Amino acid sequence: MSHREMRPVGREKTFFGHPRGLAVLFGTEMWERFSFYGLQGILLTFLVADTAQNGLGLSDTVAVPIASLYSGLVYLTALPGGWLADRILGPRRAVLIGGIIIMAGHISMAIPLENPAMVFFGLFLVVAGSGLLKPNISVMVGKLYDGDTDARRDAGFSVFYMGINLGAFLGILITPYLAGDDRWHLGFGAAAVGMALGLLWYVRGWPRLSNAGIGPARPLNAAEKRKTTKIVVIALVIATVAITIWAWTGTLTLSTVPTVVTGLSIVAAVWYFVYIFGEAKDITPAEKAGLRAYVGLFIASVVFWMLYLQMGSVLTAFAANSVDLDSWGFHLPAGGVQNFNSIFILIFSPIFGVIWLKAGTRFGTAYKFAVGVFLTGFSYVFLGWLQTRADDGVLVALGWMAWVYLLLTFGELCVSPVGLSVTTQLAPPSLKGQMMGVWFLGPAVGTPLGGQAFAFLVPRVGEAAFFYILAGIAILTAVILAICGPAIHRLMGRGGHGPDAVLETPPEPEFGRGPDVRGD
């Protein structure tokens, strides 16, 4: 017997007291987030930069919906990505294949060709690859703790999400500086290098993952394979014919594509909700009450993401056009302003964790959501006021943007981790995986809707009015949610959750960057 086999279990090497596989997934996710947020930090400014600066020269009303759609589709593709892992690939192979596709997408964007087709093809690959990697790497983290205590598992996820925050911070910090004002493809190349490093780390650490994520959880049988193949072939034929006809009519443009895809995303979300509730046939009346309560919270989350996830689009455009990016004695790229959120998340996540634990059941989920949506709406009131100053020819000082992002961060910490927690609470045992997919539909629908609102409203009423209108929608939603809070909590209480439950042990919130947080 080898020395390795004889060594006591308690003396095995660990990663901050956790399985060594966590270090593998931590590093992989950190570099993937570096690439994702690095690209988000320069995408909008690349799209609007004129051709003399090697950009595409698009107007804000065309570029913002494209950037918003990129951010939203990443969450929509998590649904088929999760299905492929569960039924065909297994999480471990899904993460590897997804990372390779993401890297290929960044490489495609980094090729300095005058034809922008490679850029949009690259965006498509990044979105498709993220759908495979994002949901399944979190599943693998959970698999490392099969049979372990919930507390140790929660602590492991907290360590994992530090990788998310660190990668996001570094990506937004480094990539916009590399891209400069005309070196966009160097920035895209940096994102490709980041994903390549993540893949190397993942492959090198493969043995440390033990049995986590090997093989699909519910592999397709022969009949299901035939049915799935038939459905995929029919869908591809229909899509090919539809796109061909669309192109033949001459209406396939950069302006219409985001509109059509946003509409399809909404249809997909509605269909998925119908599917989920159609599957809820054998659940108890208490569980049905919980699902009804969840509908109101989900609608509020869509409004929240519609405003919050415009950081890489609307807010970056505002920073580029209206903010004095040299006001602190150095030049901060427009995309780099997003890092205020990264910094505030790292500072305030543990503080909000303590607040929610102290509050317990005295301050229910609906009220937390209402506060978060209200704060996000108030940040847009602030933006509307700043835009009126900019319209008068006054450049906005960088410090004002820090206040805007502080409000957005507070709103995030009231909605994102709380929403994930309540999703896992209210989901019937047989629908927990699908309900997590429902949670991802919030940003998948809300983000492109915000981009479409910008394209529709700004040419008609101007930027300031656009900010005020979205602020009004958010604040009105928060007020309605607060008024309906007691009814929502009563529905939750029937299933033993929320402030009206007879017995409840409040879950310890987990914190991360937006909807990257996973509660399962």
C-alpha positions as CSV (number, residue, x, y, z in Angstrom):
1,M,0.0,0.0,0.0
2,S,1.4,3.4,-0.9
3,H,2.0,6.2,1.5
4,R,-0.7,8.2,-0.2
5,E,-3.3,5.4,0.5
6,M,-2.2,5.1,4.2
7,R,-2.4,8.8,4.9
8,P,-5.3,9.7,7.3
9,V,-8.2,11.4,5.6
10,G,-8.0,14.4,7.9
11,R,-4.5,15.2,6.7
12,E,-5.3,15.2,3.0
13,K,-4.4,18.4,1.2
14,T,-7.3,20.9,1.0
15,F,-8.1,24.3,-0.5
16,F,-8.9,26.6,2.4
17,G,-10.2,23.6,4.2
18,H,-12.3,22.5,1.2
19,P,-11.9,19.7,-1.4
20,R,-8.9,20.4,-3.8
21,G,-11.4,20.3,-6.7
22,L,-12.8,23.6,-5.5
23,A,-9.4,25.2,-6.4
24,V,-9.8,23.9,-9.9
25,L,-13.3,25.2,-10.3
26,F,-12.4,28.5,-8.5
27,G,-9.6,29.2,-11.0
28,T,-11.7,28.2,-14.1
29,E,-14.6,30.4,-13.1
30,M,-12.3,33.3,-12.2
31,W,-10.7,33.3,-15.7
32,E,-14.1,32.7,-17.4
33,R,-15.5,35.7,-15.6
34,F,-12.4,37.7,-16.5
35,S,-13.1,37.1,-20.2
36,F,-16.8,37.7,-19.9
37,Y,-16.7,41.0,-18.0
38,G,-13.6,42.1,-19.8
39,L,-15.5,41.8,-23.1
40,Q,-18.5,43.5,-21.5
41,G,-16.2,46.4,-20.5
42,I,-15.3,47.2,-24.1
43,L,-18.2,45.9,-26.2
44,L,-20.4,49.0,-26.2
45,T,-17.5,51.4,-26.7
46,F,-16.2,49.3,-29.6
47,L,-19.6,49.2,-31.3
48,V,-20.0,53.0,-31.1
49,A,-16.4,54.0,-31.9
50,D,-16.1,55.4,-35.4
51,T,-14.3,53.5,-38.1
52,A,-11.3,55.8,-37.9
53,Q,-10.8,54.3,-34.4
54,N,-11.3,50.8,-35.7
55,G,-14.8,50.6,-34.2
56,L,-18.1,49.8,-36.0
57,G,-19.4,53.4,-35.9
58,L,-22.9,52.4,-34.7
59,S,-25.3,54.8,-33.1
60,D,-26.1,54.4,-29.4
61,T,-29.7,53.4,-30.2
62,V,-28.4,50.5,-32.3
63,A,-25.4,49.5,-30.1
64,V,-27.1,49.5,-26.7
65,P,-29.7,46.8,-27.7
66,I,-26.9,44.6,-29.1
67,A,-24.8,44.9,-25.9
68,S,-27.9,44.4,-23.7
69,L,-28.9,41.3,-25.8
70,Y,-25.4,39.9,-25.3
71,S,-25.7,40.1,-21.5
72,G,-29.2,38.7,-21.5
73,L,-28.8,35.7,-23.8
74,V,-26.0,34.3,-21.6
75,Y,-28.7,33.6,-19.0
76,L,-31.2,32.3,-21.6
77,T,-28.7,29.8,-23.0
78,A,-28.2,28.4,-19.5
79,L,-31.5,26.5,-19.9
80,P,-30.5,24.4,-22.9
81,G,-26.9,24.2,-21.5
82,G,-28.2,22.7,-18.3
83,W,-30.4,20.2,-20.2
84,L,-27.5,19.1,-22.4
85,A,-25.4,18.4,-19.4
86,D,-28.2,16.5,-17.6
87,R,-29.2,14.4,-20.5
88,I,-26.2,14.0,-22.9
89,L,-22.8,15.5,-21.9
90,G,-22.5,15.5,-18.1
91,P,-21.4,18.7,-16.3
92,R,-17.7,18.0,-16.5
93,R,-17.6,17.7,-20.3
94,A,-20.1,20.5,-20.7
95,V,-17.8,22.9,-18.9
96,L,-14.8,21.9,-21.0
97,I,-16.7,22.2,-24.3
98,G,-18.3,25.5,-23.2
99,G,-14.9,26.9,-22.3
100,I,-13.5,25.9,-25.7
101,I,-16.4,27.5,-27.5
102,I,-16.0,30.7,-25.5
103,M,-12.3,30.9,-26.3
104,A,-13.0,30.4,-30.0
105,G,-15.6,33.2,-29.8
106,H,-13.0,35.6,-28.3
107,I,-10.4,34.6,-30.9
108,S,-12.9,35.2,-33.6
109,M,-13.5,38.8,-32.3
110,A,-9.8,39.4,-31.9
111,I,-9.1,38.8,-35.7
112,P,-8.6,42.4,-37.0
113,L,-10.8,42.2,-40.1
114,E,-12.7,45.1,-41.6
115,N,-15.8,42.9,-42.0
116,P,-17.7,42.9,-38.7
117,A,-19.2,39.4,-39.4
118,M,-16.5,37.7,-37.4
119,V,-17.2,40.0,-34.4
120,F,-20.9,39.0,-34.3
121,F,-20.0,35.4,-34.9
122,G,-17.7,35.6,-32.0
123,L,-20.4,37.0,-29.8
124,F,-22.7,34.1,-30.8
125,L,-20.0,31.6,-29.8
126,V,-19.4,33.4,-26.4
127,V,-23.1,33.3,-25.6
128,A,-23.4,29.6,-26.7
129,G,-20.4,28.5,-24.7
130,S,-21.5,30.4,-21.6
131,G,-24.7,28.5,-21.7
132,L,-22.8,25.3,-21.3
133,L,-20.2,26.5,-18.8
134,K,-22.1,28.8,-16.4
135,P,-24.8,26.6,-15.0
136,N,-22.8,23.4,-15.0
137,I,-19.6,24.6,-13.2
138,S,-21.8,25.6,-10.3
139,V,-23.5,22.2,-10.3
140,M,-20.0,20.7,-10.1
141,V,-19.2,22.8,-7.0
142,G,-22.2,21.3,-5.3
143,K,-21.2,17.8,-6.4
144,L,-17.9,18.2,-4.5
145,Y,-19.9,18.3,-1.3
146,D,-22.2,15.3,-1.9
147,G,-22.8,13.7,1.6
148,D,-21.2,16.7,3.3
149,T,-22.8,19.2,5.7
150,D,-24.9,22.1,4.4
151,A,-22.7,24.6,6.3
152,R,-19.5,23.4,4.7
153,R,-21.2,23.3,1.3
154,D,-22.4,26.9,1.8
155,A,-18.9,28.0,2.8
156,G,-17.5,26.3,-0.3
157,F,-19.9,28.3,-2.5
158,S,-18.8,31.5,-0.7
159,V,-15.1,30.7,-1.6
160,F,-16.2,29.9,-5.2
161,Y,-18.0,33.2,-5.7
162,M,-14.9,35.1,-4.5
163,G,-13.4,33.8,-7.8
164,I,-16.4,35.3,-9.7
165,N,-15.9,38.7,-8.1
166,L,-12.1,38.6,-8.5
167,G,-12.3,37.6,-12.2
168,A,-14.9,40.3,-12.9
169,F,-12.9,43.0,-11.1
170,L,-9.7,42.1,-13.0
171,G,-11.4,41.8,-16.4
172,I,-13.0,45.2,-16.1
173,L,-9.8,46.7,-14.8
174,I,-7.4,45.3,-17.4
175,T,-9.3,44.8,-20.7
176,P,-10.5,48.3,-21.2
177,Y,-7.0,49.7,-20.7
178,L,-5.5,47.2,-23.2
179,A,-8.2,48.1,-25.7
180,G,-7.5,51.8,-25.3
181,D,-9.4,54.0,-27.9
182,D,-8.6,52.0,-31.0
183,R,-6.9,48.7,-29.9
184,W,-10.2,46.8,-29.5
185,H,-8.9,43.5,-30.9
186,L,-6.1,43.5,-28.4
187,G,-8.8,43.7,-25.7
188,F,-10.7,40.8,-27.4
189,G,-7.5,38.9,-27.5
190,A,-7.0,39.5,-23.8
191,A,-10.4,37.9,-23.1
192,A,-9.3,34.9,-25.3
193,V,-6.1,34.6,-23.3
194,G,-8.1,34.7,-20.0
195,M,-10.4,31.9,-21.1
196,A,-7.4,29.9,-22.4
197,L,-5.8,30.1,-18.9
198,G,-9.0,29.0,-17.4
199,L,-9.1,26.0,-19.7
200,L,-5.5,25.0,-19.0
201,W,-6.2,25.3,-15.2
202,Y,-9.3,23.1,-15.6
203,V,-7.7,20.4,-17.7
204,R,-4.6,20.3,-15.5
205,G,-6.8,20.0,-12.4
206,W,-9.1,17.4,-13.9
207,P,-8.0,14.5,-11.6
208,R,-8.7,16.6,-8.5
209,L,-12.4,16.8,-9.4
210,S,-12.8,13.1,-8.3
211,N,-16.1,11.9,-9.6
212,A,-17.9,15.3,-9.7
213,G,-19.8,15.9,-12.9
214,I,-18.9,12.7,-14.7
215,G,-21.6,11.6,-17.1
216,P,-25.2,12.9,-17.5
217,A,-27.5,12.5,-14.5
218,R,-30.4,11.2,-16.6
219,P,-29.0,10.0,-20.0
220,L,-31.4,9.8,-22.9
221,N,-32.7,6.4,-23.8
222,A,-32.9,5.2,-27.4
223,A,-36.4,6.5,-27.9
224,E,-35.6,9.9,-26.4
225,K,-32.5,10.2,-28.6
226,R,-34.6,9.6,-31.7
227,K,-37.2,12.1,-30.6
228,T,-34.6,14.7,-29.6
229,T,-32.8,14.3,-32.9
230,K,-36.0,14.8,-34.8
231,I,-36.9,17.9,-32.9
232,V,-33.5,19.4,-33.4
233,V,-33.4,18.7,-37.1
234,I,-36.9,20.2,-37.6
235,A,-36.0,23.3,-35.5
236,L,-32.8,23.9,-37.5
237,V,-34.7,23.6,-40.8
238,I,-37.4,26.0,-39.7
239,A,-34.8,28.5,-38.4
240,T,-32.8,28.3,-41.6
241,V,-35.8,28.9,-43.7
242,A,-37.0,31.8,-41.5
243,I,-33.6,33.5,-41.5
244,T,-33.3,33.0,-45.3
245,I,-36.7,34.6,-45.9
246,W,-35.9,37.4,-43.4
247,A,-32.6,38.2,-45.2
248,W,-34.4,38.0,-48.6
249,T,-36.8,40.7,-47.5
250,G,-33.9,43.1,-46.7
251,T,-35.1,43.6,-43.1
252,L,-32.3,41.5,-41.5
253,T,-30.3,44.4,-40.0
254,L,-28.4,45.2,-36.8
255,S,-31.4,47.2,-35.7
256,T,-34.0,44.5,-36.2
257,V,-32.1,41.4,-35.0
258,P,-32.0,42.5,-31.3
259,T,-35.8,43.3,-31.5
260,V,-36.7,40.0,-32.9
261,V,-34.4,38.0,-30.6
262,T,-35.8,39.9,-27.6
263,G,-39.3,38.9,-28.7
264,L,-38.2,35.3,-29.0
265,S,-36.7,35.4,-25.5
266,I,-40.0,36.6,-24.1
267,V,-41.8,33.8,-25.9
268,A,-39.3,31.3,-24.6
269,A,-39.7,32.6,-21.1
270,V,-43.5,32.4,-21.2
271,W,-43.3,28.9,-22.7
272,Y,-40.9,27.8,-20.0
273,F,-43.2,29.1,-17.3
274,V,-46.1,27.2,-18.8
275,Y,-44.0,24.1,-19.0
276,I,-42.9,24.4,-15.3
277,F,-46.4,24.9,-14.1
278,G,-47.7,22.1,-16.4
279,E,-45.1,19.8,-14.7
280,A,-46.4,20.7,-11.3
281,K,-49.2,18.1,-11.3
282,D,-48.3,16.0,-8.2
283,I,-47.4,18.8,-5.8
284,T,-49.2,19.7,-2.6
285,P,-51.6,22.7,-2.2
286,A,-48.9,24.3,0.0
287,E,-46.3,24.0,-2.8
288,K,-48.8,25.4,-5.3
289,A,-49.3,28.4,-3.0
290,G,-45.6,28.9,-2.9
291,L,-45.4,28.9,-6.7
292,R,-48.2,31.5,-6.9
293,A,-46.2,33.7,-4.5
294,Y,-43.1,33.2,-6.7
295,V,-44.8,34.7,-9.8
296,G,-45.0,38.2,-8.2
297,L,-41.4,38.0,-7.0
298,F,-40.3,36.9,-10.5
299,I,-42.1,39.9,-12.2
300,A,-40.3,42.2,-9.8
301,S,-37.0,40.6,-10.6
302,V,-37.5,41.2,-14.3
303,V,-38.0,44.9,-13.7
304,F,-34.9,44.9,-11.4
305,W,-32.7,43.2,-14.1
306,M,-34.1,45.5,-16.8
307,L,-32.4,48.4,-15.0
308,Y,-29.5,46.8,-13.2
309,L,-27.9,44.8,-16.1
310,Q,-27.6,47.9,-18.3
311,M,-24.1,48.5,-16.8
312,G,-22.4,47.2,-19.9
313,S,-24.7,49.1,-22.3
314,V,-26.7,52.1,-21.2
315,L,-24.5,53.1,-18.3
316,T,-21.4,52.6,-20.3
317,A,-22.8,54.8,-23.0
318,F,-23.7,57.4,-20.4
319,A,-20.1,57.3,-19.0
320,A,-18.6,57.6,-22.5
321,N,-20.8,60.6,-23.5
322,S,-21.5,62.5,-20.3
323,V,-18.9,61.7,-17.6
324,D,-15.5,63.4,-17.0
325,L,-13.4,60.2,-17.1
326,D,-10.3,62.2,-16.2
327,S,-11.7,64.0,-13.1
328,W,-9.6,62.0,-10.6
329,G,-6.3,62.8,-12.2
330,F,-6.1,59.8,-14.4
331,H,-8.1,58.5,-17.4
332,L,-10.6,55.8,-16.6
333,P,-12.0,54.0,-19.7
334,A,-15.8,54.2,-20.0
335,G,-16.2,50.5,-19.5
336,G,-14.0,50.6,-16.4
337,V,-16.6,52.6,-14.5
338,Q,-18.5,49.3,-14.0
339,N,-15.8,48.3,-11.5
340,F,-17.5,50.5,-8.9
341,N,-20.0,47.7,-8.7
342,S,-17.2,45.0,-8.3
343,I,-15.6,47.0,-5.5
344,F,-18.9,47.7,-3.6
345,I,-19.9,44.0,-3.9
346,L,-16.7,42.9,-2.2
347,I,-17.1,45.5,0.5
348,F,-20.9,45.3,1.3
349,S,-21.7,41.6,0.6
350,P,-20.7,40.5,4.1
351,I,-22.4,43.5,5.7
352,F,-25.7,42.6,4.0
353,G,-25.2,39.0,5.0
354,V,-25.1,40.1,8.7
355,I,-28.2,42.4,8.1
356,W,-30.3,39.6,6.7
357,L,-29.3,37.2,9.4
358,K,-30.1,39.7,12.1
359,A,-33.5,40.6,10.4
360,G,-34.5,36.9,10.2
361,T,-38.2,36.5,9.4
362,R,-39.1,40.0,10.7
363,F,-38.4,41.5,7.2
364,G,-39.8,39.2,4.6
365,T,-38.7,38.4,1.1
366,A,-41.3,40.6,-0.6
367,Y,-40.1,43.6,1.4
368,K,-36.4,42.9,0.6
369,F,-37.3,42.7,-3.1
370,A,-39.3,46.0,-2.8
371,V,-36.4,47.8,-1.2
372,G,-34.0,46.5,-3.9
373,V,-36.2,47.4,-6.8
374,F,-36.8,50.9,-5.2
375,L,-33.1,51.5,-4.8
376,T,-32.4,50.5,-8.3
377,G,-35.2,52.9,-9.5
378,F,-33.9,55.7,-7.4
379,S,-30.4,55.3,-9.0
380,Y,-32.1,55.9,-12.3
381,V,-33.7,59.1,-10.9
382,F,-30.2,60.1,-10.0
383,L,-29.1,59.3,-13.6
384,G,-31.9,61.3,-15.0
385,W,-30.8,64.4,-13.0
386,L,-27.2,63.9,-14.0
387,Q,-28.3,63.6,-17.7
388,T,-30.1,67.0,-17.5
389,R,-26.8,68.5,-16.2
390,A,-24.9,66.9,-19.0
391,D,-27.5,68.2,-21.5
392,D,-26.6,71.7,-20.3
393,G,-23.0,71.1,-21.2
394,V,-21.7,70.1,-17.8
395,L,-19.6,67.0,-17.7
396,V,-20.6,64.7,-14.8
397,A,-17.8,64.2,-12.2
398,L,-16.7,60.6,-11.8
399,G,-17.7,60.6,-8.1
400,W,-21.3,60.9,-9.0
401,M,-21.1,57.6,-10.9
402,A,-19.8,56.0,-7.7
403,W,-23.0,57.0,-5.9
404,V,-25.1,55.6,-8.8
405,Y,-23.3,52.3,-8.6
406,L,-23.5,52.2,-4.8
407,L,-27.3,52.4,-5.1
408,L,-27.3,49.7,-7.8
409,T,-25.1,47.5,-5.6
410,F,-27.4,47.9,-2.6
411,G,-30.4,47.0,-4.8
412,E,-28.5,43.9,-6.1
413,L,-27.8,42.7,-2.6
414,C,-31.5,43.0,-1.7
415,V,-32.7,41.0,-4.7
416,S,-30.1,38.7,-6.2
417,P,-29.0,36.5,-3.2
418,V,-32.5,36.7,-1.7
419,G,-34.1,35.7,-4.9
420,L,-31.9,32.6,-5.3
421,S,-32.6,31.6,-1.7
422,V,-36.4,32.0,-2.1
423,T,-36.3,30.1,-5.4
424,T,-34.7,27.0,-3.7
425,Q,-37.2,27.4,-0.8
426,L,-40.4,27.6,-2.9
427,A,-39.5,25.1,-5.5
428,P,-41.2,21.7,-5.0
429,P,-38.5,18.9,-4.6
430,S,-39.3,17.5,-8.1
431,L,-38.9,20.9,-9.8
432,K,-35.8,22.4,-8.1
433,G,-33.6,22.3,-11.2
434,Q,-36.3,23.7,-13.4
435,M,-37.1,26.5,-10.9
436,M,-33.5,27.6,-11.0
437,G,-33.9,27.9,-14.7
438,V,-36.9,30.1,-14.1
439,W,-34.8,32.4,-12.0
440,F,-32.3,32.8,-14.8
441,L,-35.2,33.9,-17.1
442,G,-35.4,37.1,-15.1
443,P,-32.1,38.6,-16.4
444,A,-32.6,36.8,-19.8
445,V,-35.8,38.7,-20.4
446,G,-35.2,41.9,-18.4
447,T,-31.8,42.8,-19.8
448,P,-32.7,42.9,-23.5
449,L,-36.0,44.6,-22.6
450,G,-34.0,47.5,-21.1
451,G,-31.9,47.8,-24.3
452,Q,-35.1,47.8,-26.5
453,A,-36.6,50.5,-24.2
454,F,-33.5,52.6,-24.8
455,A,-33.7,52.2,-28.6
456,F,-37.4,53.1,-28.6
457,L,-37.6,55.9,-26.1
458,V,-34.3,57.9,-26.5
459,P,-35.0,59.1,-30.1
460,R,-38.5,60.2,-29.0
461,V,-38.0,61.7,-25.5
462,G,-34.3,61.9,-24.9
463,E,-31.9,60.2,-22.4
464,A,-33.0,62.1,-19.3
465,A,-36.7,61.2,-19.8
466,F,-35.6,57.6,-20.6
467,F,-34.0,57.3,-17.2
468,Y,-37.0,58.9,-15.4
469,I,-39.4,56.5,-17.2
470,L,-37.5,53.4,-16.2
471,A,-37.1,54.8,-12.7
472,G,-40.9,55.3,-12.5
473,I,-41.6,51.7,-13.6
474,A,-39.2,50.4,-11.0
475,I,-40.5,52.6,-8.1
476,L,-44.1,51.8,-9.0
477,T,-43.3,48.1,-9.0
478,A,-41.6,48.4,-5.6
479,V,-44.6,50.2,-4.1
480,I,-47.1,47.5,-5.5
481,L,-44.8,44.7,-4.3
482,A,-44.7,46.3,-0.8
483,I,-48.5,46.6,-0.7
484,C,-48.9,43.0,-1.8
485,G,-46.2,41.8,0.6
486,P,-48.5,40.5,3.3
487,A,-50.5,38.4,0.7
488,I,-47.3,37.1,-0.8
489,H,-45.9,36.2,2.7
490,R,-49.2,34.4,3.5
491,L,-48.9,32.3,0.4
492,M,-45.3,31.5,1.3
493,G,-46.3,30.7,4.9
494,R,-48.6,27.9,3.8
495,G,-45.6,26.0,2.7
496,G,-43.6,26.8,5.8
497,H,-41.6,29.7,4.4
498,G,-41.5,33.4,5.0
499,P,-42.4,35.6,8.0
500,D,-45.9,34.0,8.3
501,A,-44.5,30.4,8.5
502,V,-45.1,28.6,11.7
503,L,-41.6,27.2,11.8
504,E,-38.7,28.5,9.7
505,T,-35.0,28.6,10.0
506,P,-33.8,31.4,7.7
507,P,-31.2,30.3,5.2
508,E,-27.8,31.9,5.3
509,P,-27.6,34.1,2.2
510,E,-24.9,33.5,-0.4
511,F,-23.3,36.4,-2.2
512,G,-21.8,36.8,-5.6
513,R,-22.0,38.9,-8.7
514,G,-25.6,39.3,-9.8
515,P,-27.3,36.2,-11.0
516,D,-24.0,34.3,-11.0
517,V,-24.9,33.3,-7.5
518,R,-26.2,29.7,-7.3
519,G,-28.1,28.3,-4.4
520,D,-28.0,24.7,-5.4
